[in-house]
Amino acid sequence: MKRILLLSDTHSHLDDVILKYVDQADEVWHAGDIGNLEVTDTLKKHKPLRAVYGNIDDDKARMEFPLHNRFFCEGVDVWITHIGGYPDKYNQEIRAEITKNPPKLFICGHSHILKVIYDKKLQLLHMNPGAAGKSGFHQVRTMLRFVIDGDQIKDLEIVELGKK
């Protein structure tokens, strides 16, 4: 069993409220637009980190993190990317691959809009944790936390971090 904290779009912002939730997780996953790598360096000091770079991230982030991160967590096939779209509107660059070989859990960021949608056509769970940072049009900073137990994704919780 793994307790996952999922965040995205920190845009160089990390605070004690976020770190409180980091310390409660087994792993932290970041879906891109990290900003300053001090964010991921700090996260890695607390918990194991899986991350991808986003469209605002510089060459240093792009050298450290991939554009796509596909892996298994327990029995769940996970795919994290920054600009992924959502069911029926997946990013054109990944549409063929996700249709041919869908993961069980597809995660992206970018939109700053928290969404959790089950894609019945591809039989996958899509998650976008919204934005944990203070840059962007969103009004409330958000993250997601959940548990992966074997091949099950459960105990999903929205974490609201307050207004930006």
N, CA, C and O of each residue as an XYZ file, in Angstrom:
656
protein
N       0.843     -1.186      0.000
C       0.000      0.000      0.000
C       0.887      1.248      0.000
O       1.844      1.345      0.768
N       0.550      2.201     -0.877
C       1.294      3.461     -0.947
C       0.319      4.633     -0.852
O      -0.704      4.672     -1.536
N       0.664      5.586      0.017
C      -0.094      6.845      0.117
C       0.601      7.858     -0.785
O       1.780      8.165     -0.606
N      -0.152      8.371     -1.760
C       0.406      9.256     -2.777
C      -0.112     10.681     -2.571
O      -1.302     10.896     -2.343
N       0.801     11.646     -2.655
C       0.416     13.052     -2.735
C       0.724     13.501     -4.153
O       1.861     13.390     -4.613
N      -0.288     14.007     -4.846
C      -0.158     14.435     -6.227
C      -0.330     15.949     -6.307
O      -1.347     16.495     -5.879
N       0.676     16.616     -6.860
C       0.585     18.055     -7.043
C       1.114     18.438     -8.413
O       1.752     17.635     -9.094
N       0.843     19.664     -8.804
C       1.280     20.170    -10.091
C       1.326     21.684    -10.031
O       0.786     22.307     -9.117
N       1.977     22.257    -11.018
C       1.955     23.705    -11.224
C       2.293     24.484     -9.954
O       1.557     25.378     -9.537
N       3.413     24.123     -9.359
C       3.885     24.858     -8.187
C       4.505     26.195     -8.595
O       4.513     27.137     -7.804
N       5.017     26.284     -9.804
C       5.594     27.543    -10.306
C       6.529     28.179     -9.277
O       6.416     29.365     -8.971
N       7.440     27.386     -8.757
C       8.472     27.800     -7.780
C       7.953     28.025     -6.365
O       8.703     28.492     -5.508
N       6.697     27.707     -6.101
C       6.150     27.928     -4.761
C       6.077     26.606     -3.981
O       5.566     25.602     -4.477
N       6.591     26.637     -2.773
C       6.477     25.517     -1.850
C       6.416     26.110     -0.459
O       7.238     26.958     -0.111
N       5.454     25.676      0.345
C       5.317     26.243      1.686
C       5.109     25.138      2.718
O       5.020     23.959      2.373
N       5.034     25.531      3.978
C       4.895     24.562      5.073
C       3.581     23.795      5.017
O       3.511     22.659      5.487
N       2.548     24.391      4.454
C       1.260     23.688      4.345
C       1.407     22.507      3.391
O       0.947     21.405      3.687
N       2.042     22.735      2.256
C       2.282     21.637      1.311
C       3.161     20.580      1.966
O       2.881     19.386      1.860
N       4.216     21.008      2.639
C       5.149     20.059      3.255
C       4.489     19.222      4.352
O       4.892     18.083      4.587
N       3.493     19.770      5.014
C       2.749     18.992      6.011
C       2.102     17.773      5.349
O       2.120     16.677      5.909
N       1.533     17.965      4.163
C       0.920     16.855      3.431
C       1.975     15.934      2.835
O       1.767     14.722      2.765
N       3.096     16.486      2.408
C       4.203     15.670      1.903
C       4.630     14.669      2.975
O       4.834     13.489      2.690
N       4.761     15.148      4.200
C       5.218     14.282      5.290
C       4.232     13.169      5.634
O       4.614     12.183      6.264
N       2.975     13.311      5.231
C       1.966     12.276      5.486
C       1.912     11.226      4.376
O       1.230     10.211      4.517
N       2.624     11.463      3.276
C       2.582     10.564      2.123
C       3.766      9.595      2.142
O       4.752      9.803      2.850
N       3.641      8.535      1.345
C       4.765      7.629      1.117
C       5.586      8.089     -0.085
O       6.809      7.955     -0.098
N       4.900      8.636     -1.100
C       5.550      9.162     -2.301
C       4.862     10.452     -2.704
O       3.684     10.662     -2.416
N       5.618     11.321     -3.380
C       5.072     12.546     -3.942
C       5.245     12.482     -5.457
O       6.311     12.132     -5.961
N       4.164     12.830     -6.175
C       4.199     12.880     -7.632
C       3.909     14.307     -8.055
O       2.954     14.919     -7.579
N       4.738     14.842     -8.955
C       4.586     16.221     -9.436
C       4.366     16.190    -10.941
O       5.191     15.662    -11.687
N       3.243     16.761    -11.386
C       2.852     16.701    -12.799
C       3.288     17.930    -13.593
O       2.590     18.341    -14.520
N       4.425     18.519    -13.247
C       5.042     19.533    -14.085
C       4.735     20.975    -13.741
O       3.889     21.276    -12.898
N       5.455     21.865    -14.428
C       5.530     23.287    -14.106
C       6.020     23.450    -12.663
O       5.374     24.048    -11.802
N       7.191     22.882    -12.469
C       7.865     22.895    -11.172
C       8.321     24.304    -10.834
O       8.132     24.780     -9.714
N       8.923     24.966    -11.815
C       9.545     26.270    -11.564
C      10.968     26.033    -11.089
O      11.703     25.259    -11.701
N      11.357     26.673    -10.031
C      12.699     26.537     -9.477
C      12.898     25.119     -8.939
O      12.031     24.585     -8.247
N      14.044     24.513     -9.261
C      14.306     23.147     -8.799
C      14.491     23.038     -7.290
O      14.585     21.927     -6.769
N      14.546     24.147     -6.581
C      14.536     24.084     -5.121
C      13.261     23.389     -4.631
O      13.259     22.750     -3.579
N      12.177     23.521     -5.405
C      10.916     22.852     -5.054
C      11.129     21.343     -5.015
O      10.836     20.702     -4.006
N      11.639     20.771     -6.107
C      11.804     19.315     -6.148
C      12.941     18.847     -5.247
O      12.870     17.754     -4.683
N      13.988     19.657     -5.103
C      15.066     19.293     -4.181
C      14.529     19.175     -2.756
O      14.891     18.251     -2.028
N      13.674     20.103     -2.363
C      13.080     20.054     -1.017
C      12.137     18.866     -0.879
O      12.160     18.170      0.136
N      11.307     18.631     -1.893
C      10.395     17.485     -1.834
C      11.170     16.178     -1.674
O      10.780     15.309     -0.894
N      12.283     16.043     -2.429
C      13.092     14.813     -2.366
C      13.744     14.611     -1.000
O      14.050     13.480     -0.623
N      13.956     15.684     -0.264
C      14.518     15.547      1.083
C      13.499     14.949      2.054
O      13.865     14.406      3.096
N      12.218     15.056      1.700
C      11.156     14.562      2.570
C      10.672     13.164      2.180
O      10.501     12.296      3.037
N      10.453     12.954      0.874
C       9.869     11.691      0.407
C      10.377     11.364     -0.991
O      10.883     12.245     -1.687
N      10.247     10.088     -1.416
C      10.565      9.750     -2.803
C       9.673     10.559     -3.748
O       8.487     10.758     -3.483
N      10.259     11.017     -4.846
C       9.567     11.901     -5.788
C       9.602     11.321     -7.188
O      10.629     10.828     -7.655
N       8.447     11.391     -7.849
C       8.347     11.104     -9.285
C       7.801     12.384     -9.903
O       6.832     12.951     -9.398
N       8.412     12.844    -10.990
C       7.990     14.115    -11.565
C       8.219     14.132    -13.067
O       8.953     13.308    -13.612
N       7.575     15.088    -13.721
C       7.793     15.396    -15.130
C       8.007     16.899    -15.233
O       7.607     17.656    -14.348
N       8.636     17.319    -16.313
C       8.768     18.757    -16.505
C       7.545     19.297    -17.243
O       6.849     18.565    -17.947
N       7.304     20.589    -17.066
C       6.192     21.250    -17.735
C       6.676     22.316    -18.692
O       7.879     22.514    -18.857
N       5.751     22.993    -19.312
C       6.096     23.965    -20.354
C       6.837     25.193    -19.832
O       7.503     25.867    -20.618
N       6.750     25.513    -18.531
C       7.491     26.669    -18.012
C       8.865     26.281    -17.474
O       9.668     27.147    -17.126
N       9.133     24.985    -17.408
C      10.374     24.525    -16.782
C      11.574     24.705    -17.709
O      11.474     24.539    -18.924
N      12.713     25.048    -17.100
C      13.925     25.353    -17.853
C      14.715     24.086    -18.191
O      14.293     22.967    -17.897
N      15.873     24.302    -18.818
C      16.720     23.182    -19.247
C      17.165     22.304    -18.086
O      17.288     21.090    -18.243
N      17.407     22.903    -16.921
C      17.830     22.109    -15.760
C      16.748     21.107    -15.374
O      17.044     19.939    -15.121
N      15.501     21.556    -15.329
C      14.386     20.653    -15.006
C      14.222     19.605    -16.092
O      13.940     18.444    -15.796
N      14.395     19.999    -17.341
C      14.227     19.069    -18.460
C      15.343     18.026    -18.504
O      15.156     16.937    -19.047
N      16.483     18.352    -17.941
C      17.567     17.370    -17.852
C      17.334     16.397    -16.694
O      17.751     15.241    -16.760
N      16.674     16.861    -15.646
C      16.462     16.013    -14.473
C      15.203     15.155    -14.567
O      15.179     14.028    -14.072
N      14.159     15.686    -15.201
C      12.875     14.986    -15.254
C      12.429     14.773    -16.694
O      12.737     15.587    -17.563
N      11.701     13.681    -16.956
C      11.229     13.408    -18.324
C       9.955     14.193    -18.651
O       9.316     14.770    -17.771
N       9.608     14.199    -19.937
C       8.334     14.761    -20.382
C       7.191     13.824    -20.004
O       6.116     14.270    -19.604
N       7.432     12.534    -20.133
C       6.458     11.494    -19.775
C       7.117     10.575    -18.753
O       8.289     10.226    -18.892
N       6.372     10.188    -17.740
C       6.879      9.238    -16.748
C       5.841      8.133    -16.627
O       4.769      8.335    -16.058
N       6.163      6.979    -17.160
C       5.247      5.837    -17.097
C       5.905      4.754    -16.254
O       7.056      4.385    -16.487
N       5.173      4.256    -15.283
C       5.724      3.307    -14.331
C       4.585      2.531    -13.673
O       3.414      2.868    -13.843
N       4.938      1.499    -12.930
C       3.971      0.780    -12.115
C       4.171      1.176    -10.664
O       5.297      1.210    -10.167
N       3.090      1.471    -10.000
C       3.074      1.641     -8.547
C       2.196      0.527     -8.024
O       0.992      0.491     -8.281
N       2.812     -0.385     -7.284
C       2.126     -1.619     -6.894
C       1.613     -2.259     -8.181
O       2.412     -2.520     -9.081
N       0.310     -2.522     -8.304
C      -0.233     -3.139     -9.519
C      -0.899     -2.167    -10.469
O      -1.674     -2.586    -11.328
N      -0.617     -0.870    -10.338
C      -1.286      0.145    -11.161
C      -0.295      0.730    -12.176
O       0.766      1.240    -11.815
N      -0.676      0.640    -13.448
C       0.079      1.253    -14.535
C      -0.245      2.751    -14.537
O      -1.397      3.139    -14.731
N       0.776      3.591    -14.321
C       0.602      5.030    -14.175
C       1.353      5.750    -15.294
O       2.471      5.373    -15.648
N       0.737      6.771    -15.837
C       1.376      7.635    -16.825
C       1.177      9.078    -16.372
O       0.046      9.546    -16.236
N       2.290      9.779    -16.139
C       2.243     11.195    -15.775
C       2.878     12.002    -16.903
O       3.960     11.665    -17.384
N       2.208     13.058    -17.316
C       2.753     14.027    -18.261
C       2.157     15.383    -17.909
O       1.165     15.449    -17.184
N       2.738     16.449    -18.403
C       2.223     17.768    -18.007
C       1.014     18.189    -18.834
O      -0.033     18.519    -18.276
N       1.146     18.181    -20.145
C       0.041     18.606    -21.012
C      -0.565     17.357    -21.634
O      -0.097     16.878    -22.667
N      -1.602     16.837    -21.003
C      -2.182     15.581    -21.446
C      -3.603     15.671    -21.955
O      -4.086     14.758    -22.625
N      -4.279     16.766    -21.641
C      -5.684     16.850    -21.995
C      -6.520     16.034    -21.030
O      -6.117     15.791    -19.892
N      -7.690     15.613    -21.493
C      -8.590     14.835    -20.647
C      -9.503     14.011    -21.538
O      -9.499     14.210    -22.753
N     -10.290     13.085    -20.978
C     -11.079     12.168    -21.807
C     -11.828     12.882    -22.932
O     -12.462     13.919    -22.737
N     -11.726     12.279    -24.114
C     -12.290     12.772    -25.374
C     -11.570     14.004    -25.908
O     -11.885     14.469    -27.004
N     -10.607     14.546    -25.156
C      -9.836     15.702    -25.619
C      -8.373     15.559    -25.211
O      -7.754     16.511    -24.735
N      -7.825     14.349    -25.405
C      -6.422     14.138    -25.067
C      -5.538     14.937    -26.019
O      -5.901     15.174    -27.171
N      -4.384     15.343    -25.527
C      -3.403     16.051    -26.316
C      -3.085     15.234    -27.569
O      -2.870     14.024    -27.496
N      -3.060     15.901    -28.697
C      -2.828     15.234    -29.977
C      -1.530     14.433    -29.990
O      -1.445     13.400    -30.653
N      -0.515     14.908    -29.257
C       0.779     14.228    -29.256
C       0.756     12.882    -28.533
O       1.626     12.045    -28.771
N      -0.219     12.661    -27.659
C      -0.276     11.386    -26.928
C      -1.493     10.553    -27.293
O      -1.610      9.409    -26.852
N      -2.398     11.101    -28.086
C      -3.674     10.445    -28.372
C      -3.508      9.025    -28.904
O      -4.191      8.113    -28.438
N      -2.630      8.823    -29.855
C      -2.459      7.492    -30.448
C      -1.946      6.498    -29.414
O      -2.448      5.377    -29.325
N      -0.943      6.905    -28.629
C      -0.359      5.990    -27.638
C      -1.339      5.661    -26.515
O      -1.439      4.507    -26.099
N      -2.056      6.659    -26.027
C      -2.976      6.398    -24.913
C      -4.151      5.529    -25.369
O      -4.704      4.760    -24.583
N      -4.522      5.657    -26.633
C      -5.604      4.831    -27.174
C      -5.129      3.395    -27.379
O      -5.847      2.441    -27.080
N      -3.912      3.257    -27.893
C      -3.358      1.925    -28.175
C      -2.973      1.191    -26.894
O      -3.162     -0.021    -26.793
N      -2.433      1.920    -25.912
C      -1.897      1.293    -24.709
C      -2.258      2.141    -23.475
O      -1.383      2.764    -22.875
N      -3.526      2.162    -23.104
C      -3.929      3.032    -21.995
C      -3.408      2.538    -20.642
O      -3.401      1.335    -20.380
N      -2.974      3.465    -19.789
C      -2.612      3.091    -18.418
C      -3.894      2.931    -17.603
O      -4.987      3.198    -18.101
N      -3.760      2.506    -16.380
C      -4.918      2.478    -15.478
C      -5.154      3.862    -14.869
O      -6.290      4.239    -14.582
N      -4.059      4.615    -14.677
C      -4.129      5.951    -14.085
C      -3.347      6.912    -14.967
O      -2.144      6.741    -15.169
N      -4.032      7.925    -15.493
C      -3.413      8.935    -16.341
C      -3.468     10.277    -15.615
O      -4.540     10.743    -15.228
N      -2.288     10.894    -15.436
C      -2.169     12.120    -14.645
C      -1.552     13.213    -15.497
O      -0.576     12.986    -16.213
N      -2.130     14.397    -15.413
C      -1.503     15.558    -16.039
C      -1.774     16.791    -15.186
O      -2.536     16.744    -14.220
N      -1.144     17.875    -15.558
C      -1.331     19.163    -14.898
C      -1.719     20.181    -15.942
O      -2.625     19.938    -16.740
N      -1.048     21.321    -15.951
C      -1.114     22.371    -16.961
C      -2.338     23.281    -16.879
O      -2.189     24.502    -16.924
N      -3.532     22.727    -16.761
C      -4.749     23.554    -16.862
C      -5.025     24.379    -15.611
O      -5.777     25.351    -15.674
N      -4.437     24.014    -14.481
C      -4.716     24.620    -13.177
C      -6.155     24.335    -12.739
O      -6.666     24.982    -11.825
N      -6.804     23.373    -13.384
C      -8.186     23.009    -13.063
C      -8.190     21.589    -12.515
O      -7.821     20.649    -13.219
N      -8.606     21.432    -11.262
C      -8.678     20.114    -10.658
C      -9.788     19.313    -11.342
O     -10.935     19.753    -11.425
N      -9.415     18.128    -11.828
C     -10.391     17.235    -12.471
C     -10.035     15.798    -12.129
O      -8.866     15.410    -12.140
N     -11.056     15.022    -11.828
C     -10.912     13.575    -11.713
C     -12.058     12.991    -12.523
O     -13.227     13.194    -12.196
N     -11.715     12.264    -13.585
C     -12.716     11.757    -14.522
C     -12.388     10.307    -14.845
O     -11.233      9.971    -15.107
N     -13.403      9.447    -14.827
C     -13.195      8.085    -15.301
C     -13.501      8.044    -16.793
O     -14.601      8.397    -17.215
N     -12.537      7.618    -17.580
C     -12.696      7.483    -19.022
C     -13.222      6.075    -19.301
O     -12.465      5.104    -19.286
N     -14.514      5.978    -19.554
C     -15.145      4.674    -19.779
C     -14.629      4.021    -21.059
O     -14.482      2.800    -21.127
N     -14.357      4.843    -22.070
C     -13.908      4.304    -23.353
C     -12.563      3.603    -23.207
O     -12.384      2.505    -23.732
N     -11.613      4.219    -22.501
C     -10.275      3.648    -22.337
C     -10.100      2.918    -21.010
O      -9.047      2.334    -20.754
N     -11.118      2.951    -20.176
C     -11.096      2.306    -18.864
C      -9.885      2.736    -18.050
O      -9.116      1.913    -17.553
N      -9.739      4.058    -17.931
C      -8.659      4.606    -17.115
C      -9.201      5.733    -16.255
O     -10.222      6.346    -16.569
N      -8.500      5.990    -15.174
C      -8.846      7.103    -14.302
C      -7.925      8.257    -14.647
O      -6.704      8.105    -14.642
N      -8.503      9.405    -14.947
C      -7.751     10.611    -15.279
C      -7.763     11.528    -14.057
O      -8.814     11.780    -13.468
N      -6.572     12.026    -13.682
C      -6.474     12.975    -12.565
C      -5.661     14.187    -12.988
O      -4.619     14.064    -13.632
N      -6.155     15.353    -12.616
C      -5.393     16.594    -12.691
C      -5.568     17.245    -11.325
O      -6.693     17.564    -10.939
N      -4.474     17.451    -10.583
C      -4.604     17.958     -9.212
C      -4.842     19.464     -9.107
O      -4.890     20.003     -8.001
N      -4.991     20.150    -10.241
C      -5.096     21.605    -10.194
C      -3.716     22.203     -9.972
O      -2.717     21.625    -10.401
N      -3.645     23.340     -9.316
C      -2.368     24.027     -9.115
C      -2.109     24.256     -7.636
O      -2.960     24.780     -6.916
N      -0.913     23.852     -7.186
C      -0.526     24.058     -5.786
C       0.201     25.381     -5.589
O       0.385     25.832     -4.458
N       0.613     26.003     -6.688
C       1.348     27.258     -6.613
C       0.440     28.470     -6.582
O      -0.784     28.357     -6.510
N       1.069     29.632     -6.637
C       0.328     30.890     -6.544
C       0.246     31.629     -7.868
O      -0.404     32.673     -7.941
N       0.889     31.118     -8.927
C       0.845     31.765    -10.240
C      -0.244     31.132    -11.086
O      -0.393     29.910    -11.104
N      -1.007     31.963    -11.788
C      -2.042     31.453    -12.681
C      -3.399     32.020    -12.333
O      -3.549     32.809    -11.399
N      -4.383     31.602    -13.105
C      -5.730     32.157    -12.958
C      -6.569     31.486    -11.878
O      -7.603     32.023    -11.481
N      -6.144     30.327    -11.398
C      -6.933     29.608    -10.405
C      -7.099     30.468     -9.144
O      -6.265     31.325     -8.850
N      -8.165     30.231     -8.425
C      -8.439     31.000     -7.211
C      -8.013     30.258     -5.943
O      -7.538     30.867     -4.984
N      -8.188     28.934     -5.954
C      -7.858     28.100     -4.791
C      -6.757     27.127     -5.184
O      -6.840     26.470     -6.222
N      -5.731     27.038     -4.357
C      -4.628     26.114     -4.581
C      -5.072     24.716     -4.161
O      -5.658     24.544     -3.092
N      -4.791     23.712     -5.006
C      -5.274     22.360     -4.728
C      -4.210     21.306     -5.007
O      -3.259     21.529     -5.756
N      -4.402     20.151     -4.379
C      -3.621     18.939     -4.613
C      -4.589     17.771     -4.457
O      -5.744     17.962     -4.076
N      -4.120     16.573     -4.749
C      -4.887     15.354     -4.511
C      -4.035     14.399     -3.685
O      -2.809     14.380     -3.791
N      -4.705     13.620     -2.872
C      -4.008     12.503     -2.238
C      -4.913     11.288     -2.313
O      -6.139     11.390     -2.281
N      -4.258     10.125     -2.415
C      -4.988      8.877     -2.592
C      -4.078      7.724     -2.205
O      -2.893      7.910     -1.929
N      -4.648      6.549     -2.193
C      -3.921      5.331     -1.833
C      -3.932      4.384     -3.024
O      -4.953      4.219     -3.691
N      -2.796      3.772     -3.281
C      -2.730      2.660     -4.225
C      -2.439      1.419     -3.400
O      -1.418      1.317     -2.721
N      -3.371      0.481     -3.483
C      -3.284     -0.755     -2.713
C      -3.423     -1.907     -3.697
O      -4.526     -2.211     -4.151
N      -2.309     -2.546     -4.027
C      -2.336     -3.588     -5.051
C      -2.681     -2.958     -6.386
O      -1.959     -2.093     -6.881
N      -3.807     -3.403     -6.977
C      -4.234     -2.814     -8.251
C      -5.398     -1.842     -8.067
O      -6.062     -1.479     -9.038
N      -5.646     -1.425     -6.839
C      -6.764     -0.525     -6.535
C      -6.291      0.891     -6.233
O      -5.280      1.093     -5.561
N      -7.040      1.871     -6.742
C      -6.839      3.284     -6.435
C      -8.009      3.671     -5.546
O      -9.165      3.572     -5.959
N      -7.715      4.112     -4.321
C      -8.822      4.346     -3.389
C      -8.509      5.508     -2.451
O      -7.407      6.056     -2.449
N      -9.505      5.861     -1.666
C      -9.387      6.909     -0.641
C      -8.926      8.239     -1.234
O      -8.095      8.931     -0.646
N      -9.466      8.592     -2.393
C      -9.120      9.840     -3.061
C      -9.655     11.026     -2.259
O     -10.807     11.037     -1.827
N      -8.789     12.019     -2.075
C      -9.152     13.203     -1.298
C      -8.623     14.455     -1.984
O      -7.467     14.501     -2.405
N      -9.467     15.460     -2.094
C      -9.053     16.777     -2.585
C      -8.479     17.548     -1.411
O      -9.083     17.602     -0.340
N      -7.314     18.142     -1.612
C      -6.692     18.977     -0.583
C      -6.747     20.409     -1.077
O      -6.138     20.745     -2.093
N      -7.474     21.253     -0.362
C      -7.518     22.676     -0.669
C      -6.517     23.392      0.236
O      -6.538     23.254      1.459
N      -5.642     24.159     -0.409
C      -4.568     24.849      0.320
C      -4.892     26.314      0.582
O      -4.046     27.063      1.071
N      -6.088     26.714      0.265
C      -6.502     28.094      0.483
C      -6.338     28.937     -0.761
O      -5.857     28.468     -1.792
N      -6.740     30.172     -0.651
C      -6.648     31.101     -1.789
C      -5.190     31.439     -2.047
O      -4.356     31.415     -1.142
N      -4.905     31.754     -3.296
C      -3.507     32.044     -3.652
C      -3.066     33.435     -3.272
O      -1.917     33.806     -3.514
